[in-house]
Amino acid sequence: MDTKKNDTFTCKTCKENKGVTCDVINCVYHDEGCHCTAEKISVGPSYATSCTDTVCATFKQKNI
């Protein structure tokens, strides 16, 4: 695991979550194949009533 500034880290050897796609290129868990490499993901909020109301709570911005 490569440690970056501000305790944000990127895992270069993590495996992608099959079936979980991600278009957010500035997230530390995004890989070049548009997949999420986080060990687990959390999507919310609990009061969402449509897909436009949801967010990925696992998102961590890359430090470039």
TIRO-2110 file (N, C-alpha, C; in Angstrom, 1 decimal):
// TIRO-2110
0.8, -1.2, 0.0, N, 1, A
0.0, 0.0, 0.0, CA, 1, A
0.9, 1.2, 0.0, C, 1, A
0.6, 2.2, -0.9, N, 2, A
1.4, 3.4, -1.0, CA, 2, A
0.7, 4.5, -0.1, C, 2, A
1.4, 5.0, 0.9, N, 3, A
0.8, 6.0, 1.7, CA, 3, A
1.0, 7.4, 1.1, C, 3, A
0.0, 8.2, 1.1, N, 4, A
0.1, 9.5, 0.5, CA, 4, A
-0.1, 10.5, 1.6, C, 4, A
0.0, 11.8, 1.3, N, 5, A
-0.2, 12.9, 2.3, CA, 5, A
-1.5, 12.8, 2.9, C, 5, A
-1.6, 13.3, 4.1, N, 6, A
-2.9, 13.4, 4.9, CA, 6, A
-3.5, 12.1, 5.1, C, 6, A
-2.7, 11.0, 5.3, N, 7, A
-3.2, 9.7, 5.7, CA, 7, A
-4.2, 9.1, 4.6, C, 7, A
-4.2, 9.6, 3.4, N, 8, A
-5.0, 9.0, 2.4, CA, 8, A
-4.1, 8.1, 1.6, C, 8, A
-4.6, 6.8, 1.4, N, 9, A
-3.7, 5.9, 0.7, CA, 9, A
-4.4, 5.2, -0.4, C, 9, A
-3.5, 4.7, -1.3, N, 10, A
-3.9, 4.0, -2.5, CA, 10, A
-3.3, 2.6, -2.5, C, 10, A
-4.1, 1.6, -2.8, N, 11, A
-3.6, 0.3, -2.8, CA, 11, A
-3.3, -0.1, -4.3, C, 11, A
-2.1, -0.2, -4.7, N, 12, A
-1.8, -0.6, -6.1, CA, 12, A
-2.0, -2.1, -6.4, C, 12, A
-2.1, -2.9, -5.3, N, 13, A
-2.2, -4.3, -5.6, CA, 13, A
-3.6, -4.8, -5.3, C, 13, A
-4.5, -4.0, -4.9, N, 14, A
-5.9, -4.4, -4.5, CA, 14, A
-6.6, -4.9, -5.8, C, 14, A
-7.5, -5.9, -5.5, N, 15, A
-8.3, -6.4, -6.6, CA, 15, A
-9.5, -5.6, -6.8, C, 15, A
-10.0, -5.6, -8.0, N, 16, A
-11.3, -4.8, -8.3, CA, 16, A
-12.5, -5.6, -7.7, C, 16, A
-13.5, -4.9, -7.4, N, 17, A
-14.8, -5.5, -7.0, CA, 17, A
-15.5, -5.8, -8.2, C, 17, A
-15.6, -7.1, -8.5, N, 18, A
-16.3, -7.5, -9.7, CA, 18, A
-17.8, -7.0, -9.7, C, 18, A
-18.2, -6.4, -10.7, N, 19, A
-19.6, -5.9, -10.8, CA, 19, A
-19.8, -4.5, -10.3, C, 19, A
-18.8, -3.9, -9.7, N, 20, A
-18.9, -2.5, -9.2, CA, 20, A
-18.1, -1.7, -10.1, C, 20, A
-18.8, -0.9, -10.9, N, 21, A
-18.1, 0.1, -11.7, CA, 21, A
-18.0, 1.4, -11.1, C, 21, A
-17.0, 2.2, -11.5, N, 22, A
-16.8, 3.5, -10.9, CA, 22, A
-16.2, 4.5, -12.0, C, 22, A
-16.8, 5.6, -12.2, N, 23, A
-16.4, 6.6, -13.2, CA, 23, A
-15.6, 7.7, -12.5, C, 23, A
-15.5, 7.7, -11.2, N, 24, A
-14.9, 8.8, -10.4, CA, 24, A
-13.4, 8.7, -10.4, C, 24, A
-12.7, 9.3, -11.4, N, 25, A
-11.3, 9.1, -11.6, CA, 25, A
-10.5, 9.8, -10.5, C, 25, A
-11.0, 10.7, -9.7, N, 26, A
-10.2, 11.3, -8.7, CA, 26, A
-10.5, 10.7, -7.3, C, 26, A
-11.0, 9.4, -7.3, N, 27, A
-11.1, 8.6, -6.1, CA, 27, A
-9.9, 7.7, -6.0, C, 27, A
-9.4, 7.5, -4.8, N, 28, A
-8.2, 6.6, -4.6, CA, 28, A
-8.5, 5.2, -4.9, C, 28, A
-9.8, 4.8, -4.9, N, 29, A
-10.2, 3.4, -5.2, CA, 29, A
-10.5, 3.1, -6.6, C, 29, A
-10.4, 4.1, -7.5, N, 30, A
-10.7, 4.0, -8.9, CA, 30, A
-9.5, 3.4, -9.6, C, 30, A
-9.7, 2.4, -10.5, N, 31, A
-8.6, 1.9, -11.3, CA, 31, A
-8.8, 2.3, -12.7, C, 31, A
-7.9, 2.1, -13.6, N, 32, A
-7.9, 2.5, -14.9, CA, 32, A
-9.0, 1.8, -15.7, C, 32, A
-9.5, 0.7, -15.2, N, 33, A
-10.6, 0.0, -15.9, CA, 33, A
-12.0, 0.3, -15.5, C, 33, A
-12.1, 1.5, -14.8, N, 34, A
-13.4, 2.0, -14.3, CA, 34, A
-14.0, 1.0, -13.3, C, 34, A
-13.2, 0.4, -12.4, N, 35, A
-13.7, -0.5, -11.3, CA, 35, A
-13.3, 0.1, -10.0, C, 35, A
-14.0, -0.3, -9.0, N, 36, A
-13.7, 0.1, -7.6, CA, 36, A
-12.8, -1.0, -7.0, C, 36, A
-11.7, -0.5, -6.3, N, 37, A
-10.8, -1.4, -5.7, CA, 37, A
-10.9, -1.4, -4.1, C, 37, A
-11.9, -0.7, -3.6, N, 38, A
-12.1, -0.7, -2.1, CA, 38, A
-12.4, -2.1, -1.6, C, 38, A
-12.0, -2.4, -0.4, N, 39, A
-12.3, -3.7, 0.1, CA, 39, A
-13.8, -3.9, 0.3, C, 39, A
-14.5, -2.8, 0.7, N, 40, A
-15.9, -2.8, 0.8, CA, 40, A
-16.4, -1.4, 0.5, C, 40, A
-17.6, -1.2, 0.1, N, 41, A
-18.2, 0.1, -0.2, CA, 41, A
-19.4, 0.3, 0.6, C, 41, A
-19.7, 1.6, 0.8, N, 42, A
-20.9, 2.0, 1.5, CA, 42, A
-21.6, 3.0, 0.7, C, 42, A
-22.9, 2.8, 0.4, N, 43, A
-23.7, 3.7, -0.4, CA, 43, A
-24.9, 4.1, 0.4, C, 43, A
-25.2, 5.4, 0.4, N, 44, A
-26.3, 6.0, 1.2, CA, 44, A
-26.7, 7.2, 0.5, C, 44, A
-27.5, 8.0, 1.2, N, 45, A
-28.0, 7.9, 2.5, CA, 45, A
-29.2, 7.0, 2.6, C, 45, A
-29.6, 6.7, 3.8, N, 46, A
-30.7, 5.8, 4.0, CA, 46, A
-32.1, 6.3, 3.6, C, 46, A
-32.2, 7.6, 3.5, N, 47, A
-33.5, 8.3, 3.1, CA, 47, A
-33.6, 8.5, 1.6, C, 47, A
-32.7, 7.9, 0.8, N, 48, A
-32.7, 8.1, -0.7, CA, 48, A
-34.0, 7.4, -1.2, C, 48, A
-34.6, 8.1, -2.2, N, 49, A
-35.7, 7.6, -2.9, CA, 49, A
-35.5, 7.4, -4.4, C, 49, A
-34.3, 7.7, -4.9, N, 50, A
-34.0, 7.5, -6.3, CA, 50, A
-32.5, 7.4, -6.4, C, 50, A
-32.0, 6.9, -7.6, N, 51, A
-30.6, 6.8, -7.7, CA, 51, A
-29.9, 8.1, -7.7, C, 51, A
-30.5, 9.2, -8.1, N, 52, A
-29.9, 10.5, -8.0, CA, 52, A
-29.7, 11.0, -6.6, C, 52, A
-30.4, 10.4, -5.6, N, 53, A
-30.2, 10.8, -4.2, CA, 53, A
-29.1, 10.0, -3.5, C, 53, A
-28.5, 9.1, -4.2, N, 54, A
-27.5, 8.2, -3.5, CA, 54, A
-26.0, 8.7, -3.8, C, 54, A
-25.2, 8.4, -2.9, N, 55, A
-23.7, 8.8, -3.0, CA, 55, A
-22.9, 7.6, -2.4, C, 55, A
-21.7, 7.5, -2.9, N, 56, A
-20.7, 6.5, -2.4, CA, 56, A
-20.0, 7.1, -1.2, C, 56, A
-20.3, 6.6, 0.0, N, 57, A
-19.7, 7.1, 1.2, CA, 57, A
-18.3, 6.6, 1.4, C, 57, A
-17.8, 5.7, 0.5, N, 58, A
-16.4, 5.2, 0.6, CA, 58, A
-15.5, 6.1, -0.1, C, 58, A
-16.0, 7.0, -0.9, N, 59, A
-15.1, 7.9, -1.8, CA, 59, A
-14.1, 8.6, -0.9, C, 59, A
-12.8, 8.6, -1.4, N, 60, A
-11.7, 9.3, -0.8, CA, 60, A
-11.0, 10.0, -2.0, C, 60, A
-10.8, 11.3, -2.0, N, 61, A
-10.2, 12.0, -3.1, CA, 61, A
-8.7, 11.7, -3.1, C, 61, A
-8.2, 11.5, -4.4, N, 62, A
-6.8, 11.3, -4.6, CA, 62, A
-6.0, 12.6, -4.3, C, 62, A
-4.8, 12.5, -3.8, N, 63, A
-3.9, 13.7, -3.7, CA, 63, A
-3.0, 13.6, -4.8, C, 63, A
-3.1, 14.5, -5.7, N, 64, A
-2.3, 14.5, -7.0, CA, 64, A
-1.2, 15.5, -6.8, C, 64, A
END
